[in-house]
């Protein structure tokens, strides 16, 4: 899932918090800061890159200089019938919301926005999230109507049971894709109509019950697994589980991952091997994540009630390990190797460690957070319960977007 937001840098963190309260992750949000940046995104990422996009949100500065040009943006978007998202859909169909501070919206109501929402200063704005999800659901429902109008079903692939059925489709719709595009559909692209392909999207093909089952098994895995020993360890228990249950690792945030990929250090025989490197298909806008997985029984801190509490020996070792990945990724000397392994060049990274239990983290929350920020800035630590809560937020959002 991706939401493109055209707003000022000053509003960025406020909008991130609004969406996080609604169960979204930072990587779901793509920020641009002007009409020109948005236009470039349409050209480079949608038309040329063929990435997927669920929604556009734009501000419109009514006082003085207005870089967002919301009126021009909606007119531009609505005029582009070129395809996006693997050539499946038309750009003009993407829903767009105006997030405006203006009280009087009479001059913009007829311009083609799918919704107009009052921009308030509240950090929590449930109504805003409700409108966002309503527009996404409406778009998805229109897609099903499109498919039905041309005799296809999203739940069946291949679309045709036999050659006569296929020939009949092309006779009625495929060969006349221009006419079908304008008269029978509002979402599908000319390219899809002319040559229907598999629509590979989680929200179409993943069942809610399968995600719920994976979350339940994850909870059992870290609470009730067999005792750790040389044969049964974090790789055979936790790593294997995450690889088999890809959906809760990706969460419609990442596009793919590398597992235990050897990254050679420049001018050295040394290498770095992170458990998972979570990849995106928009590396300029979304963070690629080094994700290191340790045991749930790792003790986070020692001397908790003393004058100088400390990270435990194991925790300190794990943090230094992911700090090494951080130093590696941020070194210019390693840019070429990293780009080769990832398949793209980027300096936009995040670093996450999965370890320990939430009870202990909550017990020393303030001290733990301060020490982490002081000694290992830029590294995020999630306990196994934190990760479970993250996947629960994902399934809640997934279910809200069903129609």
Backbone torsions as a table, in degrees:
resi	resn	phi	psi	omega
1	UNK	NA	137.5	178.1
2	UNK	-140.8	135.4	176.6
3	UNK	-123.4	122.1	179.8
4	UNK	-90.5	126.2	-177.1
5	UNK	-121.0	121.5	178.6
6	UNK	-103.1	97.5	-175.1
7	UNK	-156.4	174.8	-177.7
8	UNK	-76.4	157.7	176.6
9	UNK	-63.9	-28.5	179.4
10	UNK	-63.9	-29.9	-177.9
11	UNK	-91.8	-5.9	-170.6
12	UNK	-59.6	-53.4	-176.8
13	UNK	-66.5	-32.5	177.6
14	UNK	-64.7	-42.5	178.7
15	UNK	-68.4	-37.1	175.8
16	UNK	-58.0	-44.6	-179.9
17	UNK	-64.8	-39.7	177.5
18	UNK	-58.7	-47.1	-178.2
19	UNK	-71.1	-35.3	177.6
20	UNK	-63.7	-36.4	174.8
21	UNK	-63.5	-24.7	178.5
22	UNK	-91.0	5.0	176.2
23	UNK	93.5	12.1	179.3
24	UNK	-93.8	155.6	177.2
25	UNK	-102.0	159.8	-176.7
26	UNK	-57.5	-36.1	-178.1
27	UNK	-72.0	-9.5	174.5
28	UNK	-73.4	-19.3	-171.1
29	UNK	-105.6	127.3	178.3
30	UNK	-111.9	118.3	-175.8
31	UNK	-104.0	131.3	166.0
32	UNK	-126.1	165.9	-168.6
33	UNK	-130.8	17.9	177.4
34	UNK	-169.3	164.3	174.8
35	UNK	-57.6	-42.4	-177.9
36	UNK	-63.6	-42.0	177.7
37	UNK	-64.5	-38.9	-179.9
38	UNK	-66.4	-43.0	177.7
39	UNK	-60.4	-43.1	177.6
40	UNK	-62.8	-38.2	178.4
41	UNK	-62.6	-43.7	177.2
42	UNK	-55.7	-46.6	-174.9
43	UNK	-71.8	-48.6	-172.2
44	UNK	-81.9	-41.9	-172.6
45	UNK	-95.5	-39.5	-178.9
46	UNK	-83.1	-56.8	-175.7
47	UNK	-72.2	-48.5	-177.4
48	UNK	-86.6	-44.6	-177.0
49	UNK	-79.2	-21.3	178.6
50	UNK	56.7	36.1	177.0
51	UNK	-79.9	165.0	177.8
52	UNK	-91.0	152.5	179.4
53	UNK	-150.7	132.1	-175.4
54	UNK	-94.5	-29.5	-170.5
55	UNK	-164.4	153.2	173.2
56	UNK	-121.7	136.2	173.9
57	UNK	-123.3	132.8	178.7
58	UNK	-133.3	143.2	171.4
59	UNK	-88.4	172.2	175.7
60	UNK	-151.0	100.0	-176.9
61	UNK	-70.0	119.2	-177.6
62	UNK	-96.2	0.1	-177.7
63	UNK	-116.6	104.9	175.7
64	UNK	73.9	-138.8	-175.8
65	UNK	-60.4	130.3	-176.7
66	UNK	-124.0	90.3	-178.5
67	UNK	-73.0	-17.1	-171.9
68	UNK	-82.3	-34.7	175.3
69	UNK	46.9	57.2	-174.5
70	UNK	-57.7	-39.8	-179.1
71	UNK	-63.2	-45.2	178.5
72	UNK	-66.0	-35.2	-177.8
73	UNK	-65.8	-45.7	-178.7
74	UNK	-67.5	-35.8	177.3
75	UNK	-66.5	-40.6	177.2
76	UNK	-62.8	-51.1	-178.3
77	UNK	-57.8	-45.4	-177.1
78	UNK	-69.1	-13.7	-179.3
79	UNK	-94.0	-7.3	-174.4
80	UNK	-97.4	107.8	177.7
81	UNK	-96.3	6.1	176.4
82	UNK	-64.0	155.0	-177.4
83	UNK	-82.9	159.7	169.8
84	UNK	-142.7	176.7	177.7
85	UNK	56.6	67.6	178.5
86	UNK	60.0	32.9	178.2
87	UNK	65.2	22.3	-176.0
88	UNK	-90.0	-34.2	-171.9
89	UNK	-127.9	164.8	179.4
90	UNK	-96.7	140.1	-177.5
91	UNK	-60.2	-37.3	-177.9
92	UNK	-60.5	-18.8	-177.0
93	UNK	-83.0	-14.4	-175.6
94	UNK	-62.3	124.7	-179.8
95	UNK	-66.2	145.0	-178.7
96	UNK	-132.4	131.7	-179.4
97	UNK	-113.6	132.3	172.3
98	UNK	-91.3	123.2	-179.1
99	UNK	-108.5	90.0	-164.8
100	UNK	-114.1	147.9	175.4
101	UNK	-87.9	-12.2	-175.1
102	UNK	-70.4	138.0	176.4
103	UNK	-80.3	-37.3	179.8
104	UNK	-97.3	111.7	-177.4
105	UNK	-111.8	17.1	-175.0
106	UNK	-62.1	-30.2	-177.2
107	UNK	-79.0	-8.4	-176.7
108	UNK	-122.3	-2.6	-175.1
109	UNK	-65.0	-29.6	-176.2
110	UNK	-96.3	12.3	-173.8
111	UNK	-84.8	-15.6	177.3
112	UNK	115.6	11.6	174.0
113	UNK	-70.0	143.1	177.3
114	UNK	-75.3	-27.0	176.9
115	UNK	-160.2	153.6	175.9
116	UNK	-127.0	124.8	-175.4
117	UNK	-122.6	136.3	177.3
118	UNK	-67.5	127.3	179.3
119	UNK	-85.3	110.1	178.6
120	UNK	-107.2	175.3	-180.0
121	UNK	-96.4	8.2	-180.0
122	UNK	-70.8	140.5	176.5
123	UNK	-75.7	-35.7	177.4
124	UNK	-103.3	124.0	-176.6
125	UNK	-137.8	74.6	-175.9
126	UNK	-57.4	-35.0	-179.3
127	UNK	-62.1	-40.4	179.7
128	UNK	-61.1	-47.4	178.7
129	UNK	-62.5	-37.8	178.0
130	UNK	-59.9	-43.8	179.6
131	UNK	-67.3	-42.3	178.0
132	UNK	-56.0	-50.4	-175.7
133	UNK	-71.4	-31.1	175.9
134	UNK	-62.3	-42.3	179.9
135	UNK	-68.7	-37.2	177.2
136	UNK	-65.2	-43.4	178.2
137	UNK	-62.3	-42.3	-179.9
138	UNK	-61.3	-41.7	178.8
139	UNK	-62.5	-43.9	-179.1
140	UNK	-65.9	-37.1	177.7
141	UNK	-65.0	-39.9	177.8
142	UNK	-63.2	-34.6	177.1
143	UNK	-61.2	-44.2	178.7
144	UNK	-62.9	-37.4	177.8
145	UNK	-64.6	-43.4	176.7
146	UNK	-55.4	-50.6	-177.7
147	UNK	-61.2	-41.6	178.9
148	UNK	-64.0	-38.3	-179.3
149	UNK	-63.0	-26.9	-179.6
150	UNK	-109.9	17.0	171.3
151	UNK	76.5	22.3	178.4
152	UNK	-111.5	158.3	177.9
153	UNK	-127.9	128.9	179.7
154	UNK	-65.6	-22.2	-177.1
155	UNK	-87.2	-1.8	-178.5
156	UNK	-126.8	121.8	173.3
157	UNK	-146.0	132.0	2.4
158	UNK	-59.4	152.8	-175.7
159	UNK	-70.8	-23.4	-173.1
160	UNK	-116.8	131.8	-178.6
161	UNK	-76.2	-27.8	-176.3
162	UNK	-154.4	173.8	-176.9
163	UNK	-65.6	-42.2	177.5
164	UNK	-59.3	-38.9	178.6
165	UNK	-64.2	-40.3	178.5
166	UNK	-65.3	-45.2	179.9
167	UNK	-62.4	-36.9	179.0
168	UNK	-65.7	-39.2	177.2
169	UNK	-60.3	-48.3	-176.8
170	UNK	-68.6	-31.3	176.8
171	UNK	-65.7	-42.2	-175.7
172	UNK	-84.1	-36.9	-170.1
173	UNK	-128.3	-48.7	-170.5
174	UNK	-63.6	-48.6	-178.7
175	UNK	-68.6	-27.5	178.5
176	UNK	-104.9	44.2	-172.8
177	UNK	-60.9	-31.1	178.1
178	UNK	-62.1	-48.3	178.9
179	UNK	-65.1	-42.4	178.9
180	UNK	-61.0	-41.2	-179.8
181	UNK	-55.9	-45.1	-174.4
182	UNK	-88.3	-25.9	-172.4
183	UNK	-106.0	-23.5	-172.6
184	UNK	-121.8	-7.4	-175.3
185	UNK	-137.6	159.1	176.6
186	UNK	-132.2	-10.6	-176.6
187	UNK	-116.9	-46.8	-173.7
188	UNK	-65.8	148.6	179.0
189	UNK	-85.6	163.3	173.9
190	UNK	-60.7	-38.3	-178.2
191	UNK	-62.6	-41.9	179.4
192	UNK	-68.2	-43.9	-178.9
193	UNK	-60.2	-40.2	-179.0
194	UNK	-71.5	-28.5	-178.3
195	UNK	-150.3	81.9	-175.0
196	UNK	-61.3	129.4	178.1
197	UNK	-122.2	170.8	-179.8
198	UNK	-64.8	130.3	178.0
199	UNK	-90.1	98.2	-171.7
200	UNK	-94.7	80.9	-179.5
201	UNK	-132.1	136.5	-178.8
202	UNK	-54.9	-43.2	-174.8
203	UNK	-67.1	-16.6	175.8
204	UNK	-94.0	-34.9	-166.5
205	UNK	-113.1	-17.4	179.6
206	UNK	-93.7	133.0	179.3
207	UNK	-88.6	140.5	180.0
208	UNK	-57.3	-38.7	-179.8
209	UNK	-62.1	-33.2	179.7
210	UNK	-68.3	-39.2	177.8
211	UNK	-67.4	-44.6	179.2
212	UNK	-60.6	-40.0	178.4
213	UNK	-64.6	-41.0	179.3
214	UNK	-63.8	-39.4	179.0
215	UNK	-66.7	-41.3	177.7
216	UNK	-61.8	-42.8	179.3
217	UNK	-68.0	-34.4	176.3
218	UNK	-61.7	-45.1	180.0
219	UNK	-60.6	-43.6	178.3
220	UNK	-64.9	-39.3	-176.6
221	UNK	-58.8	-47.6	-175.3
222	UNK	-87.1	-12.6	179.1
223	UNK	-97.6	-30.7	-168.8
224	UNK	-131.2	19.0	-177.5
225	UNK	-70.1	169.6	178.6
226	UNK	-64.7	161.1	-178.7
227	UNK	-64.4	138.8	178.3
228	UNK	-66.1	137.8	171.0
229	UNK	-153.2	-166.8	-176.8
230	UNK	-63.7	-33.3	-178.4
231	UNK	-85.5	-39.1	-179.0
232	UNK	-105.6	105.1	-175.3
233	UNK	-137.3	-173.0	-176.1
234	UNK	-62.5	-29.8	-179.8
235	UNK	-71.7	-45.8	-176.0
236	UNK	-77.3	-23.8	-178.1
237	UNK	-100.5	-61.0	-172.2
238	UNK	-80.3	-49.7	-179.0
239	UNK	-59.7	-46.7	-178.7
240	UNK	-61.9	-37.8	178.8
241	UNK	-63.0	-46.2	-178.4
242	UNK	-64.8	-37.2	178.8
243	UNK	-67.8	-36.3	-179.9
244	UNK	-76.6	-24.3	-179.0
245	UNK	-115.7	61.7	-174.7
246	UNK	-54.5	-32.2	-173.9
247	UNK	-60.2	-36.5	-178.5
248	UNK	-85.7	-11.2	172.7
249	UNK	-84.4	-38.9	-178.8
250	UNK	-82.5	-47.3	177.7
251	UNK	53.5	30.8	-179.2
252	UNK	58.3	25.6	176.8
253	UNK	-109.5	-41.2	-178.3
254	UNK	-110.0	157.9	-177.3
255	UNK	-98.8	-26.2	-177.6
256	UNK	-166.9	-179.8	175.5
257	UNK	-149.5	155.5	169.4
258	UNK	-105.6	137.0	-180.0
259	UNK	-112.9	122.0	178.0
260	UNK	47.7	44.9	178.4
261	UNK	-76.2	129.0	179.2
262	UNK	-78.8	119.7	178.4
263	UNK	-108.2	110.3	-177.3
264	UNK	-76.3	137.8	176.4
265	UNK	-80.6	140.8	-179.0
266	UNK	-61.2	137.4	176.6
267	UNK	56.6	37.3	-177.0
268	UNK	-157.0	160.4	174.0
269	UNK	-94.7	-1.3	179.7
270	UNK	-78.2	158.3	179.0
271	UNK	-144.1	162.9	173.6
272	UNK	-116.6	135.8	180.0
273	UNK	-131.4	100.2	177.4
274	UNK	-86.8	149.5	-179.6
275	UNK	-57.0	-57.4	-179.8
276	UNK	-133.4	135.8	167.6
277	UNK	-115.1	113.1	-174.6
278	UNK	-88.7	119.5	-172.1
279	UNK	-98.6	157.7	176.6
280	UNK	-125.2	165.6	173.2
281	UNK	-103.1	11.4	173.1
282	UNK	-135.8	65.7	-172.4
283	UNK	-64.5	-21.6	177.7
284	UNK	-73.2	-21.3	-175.1
285	UNK	-116.3	-27.3	-177.9
286	UNK	-113.2	147.0	-178.4
287	UNK	-80.5	133.4	168.3
288	UNK	-84.1	131.3	-167.4
289	UNK	-113.9	124.4	167.9
290	UNK	-81.5	117.0	-172.5
291	UNK	-121.3	104.6	-178.5
292	UNK	-99.9	132.7	-173.9
293	UNK	-116.9	121.3	176.6
294	UNK	-118.6	-172.8	-175.0
295	UNK	-77.9	156.2	178.2
296	UNK	-76.7	-14.9	-178.7
297	UNK	-95.3	12.4	176.5
298	UNK	-64.7	127.9	174.1
299	UNK	-77.9	130.1	-174.8
300	UNK	-80.1	-45.3	-173.9
301	UNK	-139.6	156.4	173.4
302	UNK	-126.5	166.3	-178.5
303	UNK	53.1	44.7	-173.5
304	UNK	-64.3	-31.4	-176.9
305	UNK	-102.4	10.8	179.2
306	UNK	-91.7	177.1	-178.7
307	UNK	-66.0	-36.4	-178.3
308	UNK	-125.8	82.6	176.3
309	UNK	-63.3	152.7	-175.0
310	UNK	-135.2	156.6	167.7
311	UNK	-66.2	144.6	175.8
312	UNK	-64.1	163.7	-179.2
313	UNK	-58.8	-45.3	179.0
314	UNK	-64.0	-44.1	-178.4
315	UNK	-64.3	-42.2	179.1
316	UNK	-60.4	-42.1	178.8
317	UNK	-63.2	-42.8	179.8
318	UNK	-65.3	-39.8	-179.6
319	UNK	-67.6	-39.4	176.6
320	UNK	-65.3	-33.8	178.6
321	UNK	-63.0	-47.8	-179.3
322	UNK	-74.1	-25.0	173.1
323	UNK	-64.8	-33.9	175.3
324	UNK	-63.5	-39.7	176.4
325	UNK	-62.6	-39.7	179.7
326	UNK	-61.9	-47.0	178.9
327	UNK	-63.6	-38.7	179.4
328	UNK	-63.0	-50.5	-174.9
329	UNK	-66.4	-29.3	-176.4
330	UNK	-93.2	3.1	176.8
331	UNK	-89.1	126.2	-179.6
332	UNK	-60.3	-28.9	-177.8
333	UNK	-64.4	-24.9	-176.1
334	UNK	-98.7	4.8	-174.7
335	UNK	-58.5	-44.4	-176.0
336	UNK	-65.9	-45.2	179.4
337	UNK	-62.8	-43.8	-178.1
338	UNK	-66.2	-41.9	178.8
339	UNK	-63.9	-38.0	179.5
340	UNK	-64.4	-43.7	-178.1
341	UNK	-72.7	-37.7	-179.3
342	UNK	-76.5	-30.6	-174.2
343	UNK	92.3	4.8	177.3
344	UNK	-160.6	156.6	177.6
345	UNK	-95.6	136.5	177.2
346	UNK	-161.6	155.0	169.5
347	UNK	-122.2	19.2	-174.8
348	UNK	-104.0	90.3	-173.0
349	UNK	-123.0	157.3	165.9
350	UNK	-132.3	162.3	-172.5
351	UNK	-135.4	120.7	-175.5
352	UNK	-129.6	138.7	176.1
353	UNK	-118.2	126.1	175.4
354	UNK	-101.7	115.5	-177.0
355	UNK	-167.7	150.6	169.6
356	UNK	77.6	-175.8	-176.0
357	UNK	-120.2	153.4	-173.3
358	UNK	-68.4	-35.4	-178.1
359	UNK	-56.0	-45.0	-179.1
360	UNK	-69.7	-40.7	179.9
361	UNK	-61.3	-41.5	179.0
362	UNK	-67.8	-33.4	-179.7
363	UNK	-61.8	-34.4	-177.0
364	UNK	-123.8	34.9	-169.5
365	UNK	-54.0	-51.6	-175.4
366	UNK	-68.2	-46.5	-179.5
367	UNK	-63.6	-44.1	-179.2
368	UNK	-60.5	-47.0	-179.6
369	UNK	-63.1	-42.1	-179.9
370	UNK	-65.9	-41.2	179.8
371	UNK	-68.8	-38.0	178.7
372	UNK	-63.6	-44.6	-180.0
373	UNK	-65.4	-37.1	-177.0
374	UNK	-73.5	-44.6	-171.4
375	UNK	-101.2	-23.8	-176.9
376	UNK	-138.0	57.8	-177.5
377	UNK	-60.2	136.4	178.6
378	UNK	92.1	-3.6	178.6
379	UNK	-105.5	131.4	179.2
380	UNK	-105.7	134.6	177.5
381	UNK	-111.8	123.5	175.7
382	UNK	-113.7	132.0	172.6
383	UNK	-80.8	172.5	-179.6
384	UNK	-66.0	-31.7	174.8
385	UNK	-71.8	-36.9	175.4
386	UNK	-57.1	-45.1	-178.9
387	UNK	-66.9	-37.0	176.3
388	UNK	-63.2	-41.9	178.0
389	UNK	-63.5	-35.7	177.8
390	UNK	-63.6	-44.2	179.3
391	UNK	-70.1	-32.1	175.1
392	UNK	-65.3	-38.7	176.0
393	UNK	-62.8	-38.1	178.7
394	UNK	-63.7	-46.9	-178.9
395	UNK	-67.7	-33.7	177.4
396	UNK	-64.1	-44.2	178.6
397	UNK	-66.2	-42.3	178.2
398	UNK	-55.8	-44.9	-177.9
399	UNK	-70.9	-34.6	179.0
400	UNK	-66.8	-25.5	-177.4
401	UNK	-91.6	0.8	172.8
402	UNK	-75.8	155.3	179.4
403	UNK	-135.5	NA	NA
